[in-house]
Amino acid sequence: MLINHDEYSKAIEEIREKAADSHAEMGFQIFENLANERKLERDQAEEGSRTKDLNQVDVAIAREKASQHRFVAQAWNQSRYGTKAGQTEVTISLGDMHLDALRKMKTIPDATKVIENDD
């Protein structure tokens, strides 16, 4: 295997580092292009059109752009933005907690357990 050879292994590692930077930059470019296309679409929409309003597409683009920035921050500064070994990210859904509390109070039937939140 090439990776087991010291000289090739070092060259492959250098290339991977450069490729990783390129992939991060391409990720930014993808979302920047989407944001620009969406802005153009909104700018060209007729007044009063729903297309002119901000919508879920705009929110999704903004969320993904923020996620891309967070990814790069974690990669470039692990000590400040990275997750520590053994550290677990916890996501809490207030809606799910509210439904659980209502179920425990028996104010809503158990049939609502089929509702799932996929945030």
C-alpha positions as CSV (number, residue, x, y, z in Angstrom):
1,M,0.0,0.0,0.0
2,L,1.2,3.5,-0.8
3,I,0.2,4.9,2.6
4,N,2.6,2.5,4.3
5,H,5.6,4.0,2.5
6,D,6.9,7.0,4.4
7,E,7.6,9.2,1.4
8,Y,4.3,8.5,-0.3
9,S,2.4,8.8,3.0
10,K,3.8,12.3,3.6
11,A,2.9,13.4,0.1
12,I,-0.6,11.9,0.4
13,E,-1.2,13.7,3.7
14,E,0.0,17.1,2.2
15,I,-2.4,16.6,-0.7
16,R,-5.3,15.7,1.6
17,E,-4.7,18.9,3.7
18,K,-4.9,21.0,0.5
19,A,-7.9,19.1,-0.7
20,A,-9.7,19.6,2.6
21,D,-9.2,23.3,2.3
22,S,-10.6,23.2,-1.3
23,H,-13.6,21.2,-0.1
24,A,-14.4,23.7,2.6
25,E,-14.1,26.6,0.1
26,M,-16.3,24.8,-2.4
27,G,-18.9,24.3,0.4
28,F,-19.0,28.1,1.0
29,Q,-19.3,28.7,-2.8
30,I,-22.2,26.4,-3.2
31,F,-24.2,28.2,-0.5
32,E,-23.1,31.6,-1.8
33,N,-24.3,30.7,-5.3
34,L,-27.7,29.5,-3.9
35,A,-28.1,32.6,-1.8
36,N,-27.3,34.8,-4.9
37,E,-29.8,32.9,-7.1
38,R,-32.5,33.2,-4.4
39,K,-31.8,36.9,-4.0
40,L,-32.1,37.4,-7.8
41,E,-35.3,35.4,-7.8
42,R,-36.8,37.6,-5.0
43,D,-35.6,40.8,-6.7
44,Q,-37.2,39.8,-10.0
45,A,-40.5,38.6,-8.4
46,E,-43.6,40.7,-8.8
47,E,-44.6,43.0,-5.9
48,G,-47.0,41.2,-3.6
49,S,-45.8,37.8,-4.8
50,R,-45.0,35.1,-2.3
51,T,-41.7,34.5,-4.1
52,K,-40.6,38.0,-3.0
53,D,-41.0,37.1,0.7
54,L,-38.4,35.4,2.7
55,N,-39.4,31.7,3.1
56,Q,-38.1,28.3,4.2
57,V,-35.6,28.2,1.3
58,D,-34.0,31.4,2.6
59,V,-33.9,30.0,6.1
60,A,-32.4,26.7,5.0
61,I,-29.7,28.5,3.0
62,A,-28.8,30.7,6.0
63,R,-28.8,27.7,8.3
64,E,-26.4,25.8,6.0
65,K,-24.1,28.8,5.5
66,A,-23.9,29.1,9.3
67,S,-23.3,25.4,9.6
68,Q,-20.4,25.7,7.0
69,H,-18.8,28.5,9.0
70,R,-19.2,26.4,12.2
71,F,-17.5,23.5,10.5
72,V,-14.5,25.5,9.4
73,A,-14.3,27.2,12.9
74,Q,-14.2,23.7,14.5
75,A,-11.6,22.4,12.0
76,W,-9.3,25.4,12.3
77,N,-9.6,26.0,16.1
78,Q,-10.4,22.8,17.9
79,S,-9.6,24.1,21.3
80,R,-12.2,26.9,21.1
81,Y,-14.9,25.6,18.7
82,G,-14.4,21.8,18.6
83,T,-16.1,19.2,20.6
84,K,-13.9,17.7,23.3
85,A,-13.4,13.9,23.5
86,G,-16.2,12.4,25.5
87,Q,-18.3,15.6,25.1
88,T,-21.8,14.9,23.7
89,E,-24.0,17.4,21.9
90,V,-27.5,17.5,23.4
91,T,-30.5,18.7,21.4
92,I,-33.6,19.6,23.3
93,S,-37.0,20.0,21.6
94,L,-39.3,22.1,23.7
95,G,-42.2,20.9,21.7
96,D,-41.5,17.3,22.5
97,M,-41.0,18.2,26.2
98,H,-44.3,20.0,26.2
99,L,-46.1,17.0,24.6
100,D,-44.5,14.6,27.1
101,A,-45.6,16.8,30.0
102,L,-49.2,16.9,28.6
103,R,-49.2,13.1,28.2
104,K,-48.1,12.7,31.8
105,M,-51.0,15.0,32.8
106,K,-53.3,12.8,30.6
107,T,-54.7,15.9,28.9
108,I,-53.9,14.5,25.5
109,P,-54.2,10.9,24.3
110,D,-51.2,8.7,23.8
111,A,-51.9,8.6,20.0
112,T,-49.8,11.8,19.7
113,K,-46.7,9.7,20.3
114,V,-46.4,9.2,16.6
115,I,-45.5,12.9,16.1
116,E,-41.7,13.1,15.8
117,N,-39.6,16.2,15.5
118,D,-36.7,15.7,13.0
119,D,-34.9,19.0,13.5
